Amino acid sequence: MDLATQVEELRARGSKVETALPASDSMEAFGVNMMDLAMRPPAARAGYNQGMALGERLTGFWR
């Protein structure tokens, strides 16, 4: 089942749903080979930065 279908089903049952997917800079940090261990530090930094940016928006959602 794809993500959109899962989200629709959850919402239809009354759940509040917010999705977080890698932003473009996070995807770029992964590089072309997601198994390249050298890309782990920049990918982790990009994910952390994205999480920090999303945190403020999601704080209200979680309450």
PDB file of N, CA, C and O in Angstrom:
ATOM      1  N   MET A   1       0.855  -1.170   0.000  1.00  0.00           N
ATOM      2  CA  MET A   1       0.000   0.000   0.000  1.00  0.00           C
ATOM      3  C   MET A   1       0.905   1.238   0.000  1.00  0.00           C
ATOM      4  O   MET A   1       1.861   1.316   0.771  1.00  0.00           O
ATOM      5  N   ASP A   2       0.597   2.184  -0.858  1.00  0.00           N
ATOM      6  CA  ASP A   2       1.444   3.376  -0.936  1.00  0.00           C
ATOM      7  C   ASP A   2       1.115   4.361   0.194  1.00  0.00           C
ATOM      8  O   ASP A   2       0.087   4.246   0.861  1.00  0.00           O
ATOM      9  N   LEU A   3       1.992   5.304   0.384  1.00  0.00           N
ATOM     10  CA  LEU A   3       1.870   6.260   1.480  1.00  0.00           C
ATOM     11  C   LEU A   3       0.577   7.062   1.395  1.00  0.00           C
ATOM     12  O   LEU A   3      -0.109   7.233   2.403  1.00  0.00           O
ATOM     13  N   ALA A   4       0.237   7.551   0.220  1.00  0.00           N
ATOM     14  CA  ALA A   4      -0.970   8.373   0.068  1.00  0.00           C
ATOM     15  C   ALA A   4      -2.215   7.598   0.483  1.00  0.00           C
ATOM     16  O   ALA A   4      -3.111   8.161   1.113  1.00  0.00           O
ATOM     17  N   THR A   5      -2.282   6.332   0.142  1.00  0.00           N
ATOM     18  CA  THR A   5      -3.432   5.504   0.516  1.00  0.00           C
ATOM     19  C   THR A   5      -3.483   5.297   2.021  1.00  0.00           C
ATOM     20  O   THR A   5      -4.554   5.361   2.624  1.00  0.00           O
ATOM     21  N   GLN A   6      -2.339   5.051   2.621  1.00  0.00           N
ATOM     22  CA  GLN A   6      -2.289   4.875   4.066  1.00  0.00           C
ATOM     23  C   GLN A   6      -2.734   6.141   4.788  1.00  0.00           C
ATOM     24  O   GLN A   6      -3.497   6.075   5.752  1.00  0.00           O
ATOM     25  N   VAL A   7      -2.258   7.288   4.324  1.00  0.00           N
ATOM     26  CA  VAL A   7      -2.639   8.571   4.929  1.00  0.00           C
ATOM     27  C   VAL A   7      -4.143   8.787   4.796  1.00  0.00           C
ATOM     28  O   VAL A   7      -4.801   9.188   5.757  1.00  0.00           O
ATOM     29  N   GLU A   8      -4.685   8.524   3.620  1.00  0.00           N
ATOM     30  CA  GLU A   8      -6.130   8.681   3.407  1.00  0.00           C
ATOM     31  C   GLU A   8      -6.938   7.802   4.342  1.00  0.00           C
ATOM     32  O   GLU A   8      -7.934   8.249   4.911  1.00  0.00           O
ATOM     33  N   GLU A   9      -6.513   6.546   4.507  1.00  0.00           N
ATOM     34  CA  GLU A   9      -7.230   5.632   5.395  1.00  0.00           C
ATOM     35  C   GLU A   9      -7.180   6.107   6.841  1.00  0.00           C
ATOM     36  O   GLU A   9      -8.189   6.066   7.545  1.00  0.00           O
ATOM     37  N   LEU A  10      -6.031   6.549   7.277  1.00  0.00           N
ATOM     38  CA  LEU A  10      -5.911   7.045   8.650  1.00  0.00           C
ATOM     39  C   LEU A  10      -6.793   8.267   8.875  1.00  0.00           C
ATOM     40  O   LEU A  10      -7.486   8.361   9.888  1.00  0.00           O
ATOM     41  N   ARG A  11      -6.764   9.194   7.938  1.00  0.00           N
ATOM     42  CA  ARG A  11      -7.591  10.395   8.064  1.00  0.00           C
ATOM     43  C   ARG A  11      -9.077  10.054   8.032  1.00  0.00           C
ATOM     44  O   ARG A  11      -9.871  10.660   8.752  1.00  0.00           O
ATOM     45  N   ALA A  12      -9.455   9.088   7.201  1.00  0.00           N
ATOM     46  CA  ALA A  12     -10.853   8.683   7.120  1.00  0.00           C
ATOM     47  C   ALA A  12     -11.348   8.113   8.449  1.00  0.00           C
ATOM     48  O   ALA A  12     -12.541   8.153   8.752  1.00  0.00           O
ATOM     49  N   ARG A  13     -10.412   7.584   9.232  1.00  0.00           N
ATOM     50  CA  ARG A  13     -10.769   7.022  10.545  1.00  0.00           C
ATOM     51  C   ARG A  13     -10.602   8.038  11.669  1.00  0.00           C
ATOM     52  O   ARG A  13     -10.724   7.699  12.846  1.00  0.00           O
ATOM     53  N   GLY A  14     -10.319   9.293  11.298  1.00  0.00           N
ATOM     54  CA  GLY A  14     -10.256  10.354  12.291  1.00  0.00           C
ATOM     55  C   GLY A  14      -8.878  10.725  12.805  1.00  0.00           C
ATOM     56  O   GLY A  14      -8.759  11.567  13.695  1.00  0.00           O
ATOM     57  N   SER A  15      -7.848  10.119  12.270  1.00  0.00           N
ATOM     58  CA  SER A  15      -6.488  10.438  12.718  1.00  0.00           C
ATOM     59  C   SER A  15      -5.990  11.726  12.074  1.00  0.00           C
ATOM     60  O   SER A  15      -6.325  12.039  10.931  1.00  0.00           O
ATOM     61  N   LYS A  16      -5.192  12.456  12.823  1.00  0.00           N
ATOM     62  CA  LYS A  16      -4.464  13.585  12.247  1.00  0.00           C
ATOM     63  C   LYS A  16      -3.141  13.032  11.743  1.00  0.00           C
ATOM     64  O   LYS A  16      -2.444  12.330  12.475  1.00  0.00           O
ATOM     65  N   VAL A  17      -2.791  13.339  10.510  1.00  0.00           N
ATOM     66  CA  VAL A  17      -1.589  12.768   9.894  1.00  0.00           C
ATOM     67  C   VAL A  17      -0.749  13.880   9.290  1.00  0.00           C
ATOM     68  O   VAL A  17      -1.263  14.759   8.599  1.00  0.00           O
ATOM     69  N   GLU A  18       0.535  13.831   9.557  1.00  0.00           N
ATOM     70  CA  GLU A  18       1.509  14.728   8.944  1.00  0.00           C
ATOM     71  C   GLU A  18       2.652  13.848   8.452  1.00  0.00           C
ATOM     72  O   GLU A  18       3.125  12.985   9.191  1.00  0.00           O
ATOM     73  N   THR A  19       3.091  14.047   7.244  1.00  0.00           N
ATOM     74  CA  THR A  19       4.209  13.266   6.717  1.00  0.00           C
ATOM     75  C   THR A  19       5.444  14.154   6.595  1.00  0.00           C
ATOM     76  O   THR A  19       5.347  15.356   6.350  1.00  0.00           O
ATOM     77  N   ALA A  20       6.583  13.542   6.768  1.00  0.00           N
ATOM     78  CA  ALA A  20       7.852  14.241   6.599  1.00  0.00           C
ATOM     79  C   ALA A  20       8.713  13.388   5.672  1.00  0.00           C
ATOM     80  O   ALA A  20       9.047  12.247   5.991  1.00  0.00           O
ATOM     81  N   LEU A  21       9.060  13.947   4.542  1.00  0.00           N
ATOM     82  CA  LEU A  21       9.893  13.269   3.553  1.00  0.00           C
ATOM     83  C   LEU A  21      11.183  14.053   3.384  1.00  0.00           C
ATOM     84  O   LEU A  21      11.208  15.246   3.685  1.00  0.00           O
ATOM     85  N   PRO A  22      12.250  13.427   2.916  1.00  0.00           N
ATOM     86  CA  PRO A  22      13.502  14.158   2.729  1.00  0.00           C
ATOM     87  C   PRO A  22      13.328  15.348   1.790  1.00  0.00           C
ATOM     88  O   PRO A  22      12.763  15.221   0.703  1.00  0.00           O
ATOM     89  N   ALA A  23      13.823  16.502   2.225  1.00  0.00           N
ATOM     90  CA  ALA A  23      13.814  17.703   1.385  1.00  0.00           C
ATOM     91  C   ALA A  23      14.876  17.548   0.294  1.00  0.00           C
ATOM     92  O   ALA A  23      15.703  16.639   0.344  1.00  0.00           O
ATOM     93  N   SER A  24      14.840  18.439  -0.680  1.00  0.00           N
ATOM     94  CA  SER A  24      15.770  18.323  -1.812  1.00  0.00           C
ATOM     95  C   SER A  24      17.225  18.365  -1.371  1.00  0.00           C
ATOM     96  O   SER A  24      18.051  17.633  -1.918  1.00  0.00           O
ATOM     97  N   ASP A  25      17.564  19.215  -0.381  1.00  0.00           N
ATOM     98  CA  ASP A  25      18.964  19.257   0.059  1.00  0.00           C
ATOM     99  C   ASP A  25      19.351  17.965   0.777  1.00  0.00           C
ATOM    100  O   ASP A  25      20.507  17.547   0.717  1.00  0.00           O
ATOM    101  N   SER A  26      18.396  17.335   1.450  1.00  0.00           N
ATOM    102  CA  SER A  26      18.680  16.038   2.076  1.00  0.00           C
ATOM    103  C   SER A  26      18.920  14.981   1.011  1.00  0.00           C
ATOM    104  O   SER A  26      19.841  14.172   1.125  1.00  0.00           O
ATOM    105  N   MET A  27      18.089  14.989  -0.025  1.00  0.00           N
ATOM    106  CA  MET A  27      18.258  14.019  -1.106  1.00  0.00           C
ATOM    107  C   MET A  27      19.597  14.225  -1.813  1.00  0.00           C
ATOM    108  O   MET A  27      20.267  13.255  -2.169  1.00  0.00           O
ATOM    109  N   GLU A  28      19.984  15.470  -2.013  1.00  0.00           N
ATOM    110  CA  GLU A  28      21.276  15.756  -2.637  1.00  0.00           C
ATOM    111  C   GLU A  28      22.417  15.249  -1.768  1.00  0.00           C
ATOM    112  O   GLU A  28      23.427  14.768  -2.282  1.00  0.00           O
ATOM    113  N   ALA A  29      22.257  15.355  -0.446  1.00  0.00           N
ATOM    114  CA  ALA A  29      23.310  14.909   0.470  1.00  0.00           C
ATOM    115  C   ALA A  29      23.512  13.398   0.401  1.00  0.00           C
ATOM    116  O   ALA A  29      24.611  12.912   0.667  1.00  0.00           O
ATOM    117  N   PHE A  30      22.468  12.650   0.047  1.00  0.00           N
ATOM    118  CA  PHE A  30      22.610  11.202  -0.102  1.00  0.00           C
ATOM    119  C   PHE A  30      23.512  10.858  -1.280  1.00  0.00           C
ATOM    120  O   PHE A  30      24.191   9.832  -1.269  1.00  0.00           O
ATOM    121  N   GLY A  31      23.516  11.708  -2.286  1.00  0.00           N
ATOM    122  CA  GLY A  31      24.305  11.435  -3.478  1.00  0.00           C
ATOM    123  C   GLY A  31      23.611  10.408  -4.358  1.00  0.00           C
ATOM    124  O   GLY A  31      22.455  10.053  -4.128  1.00  0.00           O
ATOM    125  N   VAL A  32      24.328   9.938  -5.365  1.00  0.00           N
ATOM    126  CA  VAL A  32      23.729   8.994  -6.313  1.00  0.00           C
ATOM    127  C   VAL A  32      23.749   7.555  -5.798  1.00  0.00           C
ATOM    128  O   VAL A  32      22.967   6.721  -6.254  1.00  0.00           O
ATOM    129  N   ASN A  33      24.631   7.266  -4.859  1.00  0.00           N
ATOM    130  CA  ASN A  33      24.739   5.920  -4.305  1.00  0.00           C
ATOM    131  C   ASN A  33      24.422   5.987  -2.808  1.00  0.00           C
ATOM    132  O   ASN A  33      25.275   6.368  -2.006  1.00  0.00           O
ATOM    133  N   MET A  34      23.212   5.622  -2.441  1.00  0.00           N
ATOM    134  CA  MET A  34      22.795   5.728  -1.040  1.00  0.00           C
ATOM    135  C   MET A  34      23.534   4.750  -0.133  1.00  0.00           C
ATOM    136  O   MET A  34      23.397   4.826   1.088  1.00  0.00           O
ATOM    137  N   MET A  35      24.305   3.844  -0.697  1.00  0.00           N
ATOM    138  CA  MET A  35      25.094   2.909   0.096  1.00  0.00           C
ATOM    139  C   MET A  35      26.518   3.406   0.325  1.00  0.00           C
ATOM    140  O   MET A  35      27.307   2.716   0.971  1.00  0.00           O
ATOM    141  N   ASP A  36      26.863   4.574  -0.182  1.00  0.00           N
ATOM    142  CA  ASP A  36      28.194   5.147  -0.033  1.00  0.00           C
ATOM    143  C   ASP A  36      28.337   5.678   1.390  1.00  0.00           C
ATOM    144  O   ASP A  36      27.723   6.682   1.750  1.00  0.00           O
ATOM    145  N   LEU A  37      29.150   4.999   2.194  1.00  0.00           N
ATOM    146  CA  LEU A  37      29.311   5.372   3.598  1.00  0.00           C
ATOM    147  C   LEU A  37      29.901   6.766   3.776  1.00  0.00           C
ATOM    148  O   LEU A  37      29.689   7.391   4.815  1.00  0.00           O
ATOM    149  N   ALA A  38      30.624   7.258   2.799  1.00  0.00           N
ATOM    150  CA  ALA A  38      31.205   8.604   2.887  1.00  0.00           C
ATOM    151  C   ALA A  38      30.121   9.680   2.900  1.00  0.00           C
ATOM    152  O   ALA A  38      30.358  10.802   3.349  1.00  0.00           O
ATOM    153  N   MET A  39      28.936   9.336   2.410  1.00  0.00           N
ATOM    154  CA  MET A  39      27.848  10.310   2.349  1.00  0.00           C
ATOM    155  C   MET A  39      27.029  10.351   3.630  1.00  0.00           C
ATOM    156  O   MET A  39      26.140  11.192   3.762  1.00  0.00           O
ATOM    157  N   ARG A  40      27.307   9.466   4.572  1.00  0.00           N
ATOM    158  CA  ARG A  40      26.516   9.429   5.803  1.00  0.00           C
ATOM    159  C   ARG A  40      26.600  10.728   6.604  1.00  0.00           C
ATOM    160  O   ARG A  40      25.554  11.228   7.018  1.00  0.00           O
ATOM    161  N   PRO A  41      27.777  11.305   6.847  1.00  0.00           N
ATOM    162  CA  PRO A  41      27.811  12.543   7.637  1.00  0.00           C
ATOM    163  C   PRO A  41      27.032  13.704   7.007  1.00  0.00           C
ATOM    164  O   PRO A  41      26.248  14.347   7.704  1.00  0.00           O
ATOM    165  N   PRO A  42      27.221  13.998   5.703  1.00  0.00           N
ATOM    166  CA  PRO A  42      26.430  15.103   5.151  1.00  0.00           C
ATOM    167  C   PRO A  42      24.940  14.796   5.111  1.00  0.00           C
ATOM    168  O   PRO A  42      24.119  15.696   5.294  1.00  0.00           O
ATOM    169  N   ALA A  43      24.583  13.546   4.877  1.00  0.00           N
ATOM    170  CA  ALA A  43      23.163  13.183   4.873  1.00  0.00           C
ATOM    171  C   ALA A  43      22.569  13.325   6.271  1.00  0.00           C
ATOM    172  O   ALA A  43      21.439  13.789   6.424  1.00  0.00           O
ATOM    173  N   ALA A  44      23.323  12.927   7.284  1.00  0.00           N
ATOM    174  CA  ALA A  44      22.856  13.067   8.669  1.00  0.00           C
ATOM    175  C   ALA A  44      22.681  14.536   9.035  1.00  0.00           C
ATOM    176  O   ALA A  44      21.697  14.904   9.677  1.00  0.00           O
ATOM    177  N   ARG A  45      23.635  15.379   8.629  1.00  0.00           N
ATOM    178  CA  ARG A  45      23.511  16.818   8.917  1.00  0.00           C
ATOM    179  C   ARG A  45      22.294  17.411   8.221  1.00  0.00           C
ATOM    180  O   ARG A  45      21.565  18.204   8.817  1.00  0.00           O
ATOM    181  N   ALA A  46      22.072  17.038   6.982  1.00  0.00           N
ATOM    182  CA  ALA A  46      20.920  17.555   6.242  1.00  0.00           C
ATOM    183  C   ALA A  46      19.621  17.097   6.890  1.00  0.00           C
ATOM    184  O   ALA A  46      18.681  17.883   7.006  1.00  0.00           O
ATOM    185  N   GLY A  47      19.553  15.850   7.310  1.00  0.00           N
ATOM    186  CA  GLY A  47      18.365  15.341   7.983  1.00  0.00           C
ATOM    187  C   GLY A  47      18.131  16.027   9.314  1.00  0.00           C
ATOM    188  O   GLY A  47      16.997  16.355   9.662  1.00  0.00           O
ATOM    189  N   TYR A  48      19.205  16.243  10.057  1.00  0.00           N
ATOM    190  CA  TYR A  48      19.093  16.951  11.338  1.00  0.00           C
ATOM    191  C   TYR A  48      18.568  18.369  11.124  1.00  0.00           C
ATOM    192  O   TYR A  48      17.659  18.814  11.826  1.00  0.00           O
ATOM    193  N   ASN A  49      19.141  19.067  10.160  1.00  0.00           N
ATOM    194  CA  ASN A  49      18.699  20.436   9.871  1.00  0.00           C
ATOM    195  C   ASN A  49      17.237  20.468   9.436  1.00  0.00           C
ATOM    196  O   ASN A  49      16.486  21.354   9.846  1.00  0.00           O
ATOM    197  N   GLN A  50      16.835  19.518   8.617  1.00  0.00           N
ATOM    198  CA  GLN A  50      15.447  19.465   8.199  1.00  0.00           C
ATOM    199  C   GLN A  50      14.546  19.178   9.402  1.00  0.00           C
ATOM    200  O   GLN A  50      13.485  19.788   9.544  1.00  0.00           O
ATOM    201  N   GLY A  51      14.960  18.267  10.252  1.00  0.00           N
ATOM    202  CA  GLY A  51      14.178  17.952  11.451  1.00  0.00           C
ATOM    203  C   GLY A  51      14.022  19.149  12.366  1.00  0.00           C
ATOM    204  O   GLY A  51      12.946  19.378  12.917  1.00  0.00           O
ATOM    205  N   MET A  52      15.077  19.905  12.529  1.00  0.00           N
ATOM    206  CA  MET A  52      14.999  21.107  13.364  1.00  0.00           C
ATOM    207  C   MET A  52      14.027  22.112  12.759  1.00  0.00           C
ATOM    208  O   MET A  52      13.261  22.745  13.486  1.00  0.00           O
ATOM    209  N   ALA A  53      14.048  22.265  11.455  1.00  0.00           N
ATOM    210  CA  ALA A  53      13.135  23.195  10.788  1.00  0.00           C
ATOM    211  C   ALA A  53      11.694  22.714  10.901  1.00  0.00           C
ATOM    212  O   ALA A  53      10.787  23.527  11.085  1.00  0.00           O
ATOM    213  N   LEU A  54      11.470  21.420  10.794  1.00  0.00           N
ATOM    214  CA  LEU A  54      10.120  20.872  10.900  1.00  0.00           C
ATOM    215  C   LEU A  54       9.610  20.873  12.333  1.00  0.00           C
ATOM    216  O   LEU A  54       8.402  20.922  12.569  1.00  0.00           O
ATOM    217  N   GLY A  55      10.521  20.818  13.278  1.00  0.00           N
ATOM    218  CA  GLY A  55      10.139  20.730  14.685  1.00  0.00           C
ATOM    219  C   GLY A  55       9.206  21.835  15.128  1.00  0.00           C
ATOM    220  O   GLY A  55       8.231  21.582  15.836  1.00  0.00           O
ATOM    221  N   GLU A  56       9.494  23.049  14.722  1.00  0.00           N
ATOM    222  CA  GLU A  56       8.655  24.170  15.131  1.00  0.00           C
ATOM    223  C   GLU A  56       7.236  24.016  14.575  1.00  0.00           C
ATOM    224  O   GLU A  56       6.254  24.241  15.282  1.00  0.00           O
ATOM    225  N   ARG A  57       7.145  23.632  13.312  1.00  0.00           N
ATOM    226  CA  ARG A  57       5.836  23.460  12.701  1.00  0.00           C
ATOM    227  C   ARG A  57       5.077  22.287  13.323  1.00  0.00           C
ATOM    228  O   ARG A  57       3.862  22.360  13.509  1.00  0.00           O
ATOM    229  N   LEU A  58       5.787  21.215  13.641  1.00  0.00           N
ATOM    230  CA  LEU A  58       5.136  20.027  14.146  1.00  0.00           C
ATOM    231  C   LEU A  58       4.784  20.107  15.641  1.00  0.00           C
ATOM    232  O   LEU A  58       3.970  19.321  16.127  1.00  0.00           O
ATOM    233  N   THR A  59       5.383  21.037  16.357  1.00  0.00           N
ATOM    234  CA  THR A  59       5.097  21.174  17.783  1.00  0.00           C
ATOM    235  C   THR A  59       3.600  21.357  18.010  1.00  0.00           C
ATOM    236  O   THR A  59       3.022  20.702  18.876  1.00  0.00           O
ATOM    237  N   GLY A  60       2.979  22.227  17.253  1.00  0.00           N
ATOM    238  CA  GLY A  60       1.539  22.444  17.372  1.00  0.00           C
ATOM    239  C   GLY A  60       0.741  21.221  16.968  1.00  0.00           C
ATOM    240  O   GLY A  60      -0.314  20.956  17.544  1.00  0.00           O
ATOM    241  N   PHE A  61       1.218  20.479  16.000  1.00  0.00           N
ATOM    242  CA  PHE A  61       0.540  19.289  15.524  1.00  0.00           C
ATOM    243  C   PHE A  61       0.526  18.217  16.624  1.00  0.00           C
ATOM    244  O   PHE A  61      -0.475  17.524  16.810  1.00  0.00           O
ATOM    245  N   TRP A  62       1.646  18.087  17.352  1.00  0.00           N
ATOM    246  CA  TRP A  62       1.766  17.039  18.376  1.00  0.00           C
ATOM    247  C   TRP A  62       0.977  17.346  19.641  1.00  0.00           C
ATOM    248  O   TRP A  62       0.718  16.447  20.440  1.00  0.00           O
ATOM    249  N   ARG A  63       0.598  18.587  19.831  1.00  0.00           N
ATOM    250  CA  ARG A  63      -0.110  18.939  21.068  1.00  0.00           C
ATOM    251  C   ARG A  63      -1.561  18.709  20.952  1.00  0.00           C
ATOM    252  O   ARG A  63      -2.303  18.954  21.903  1.00  0.00           O
TER     253      ARG A  63
END
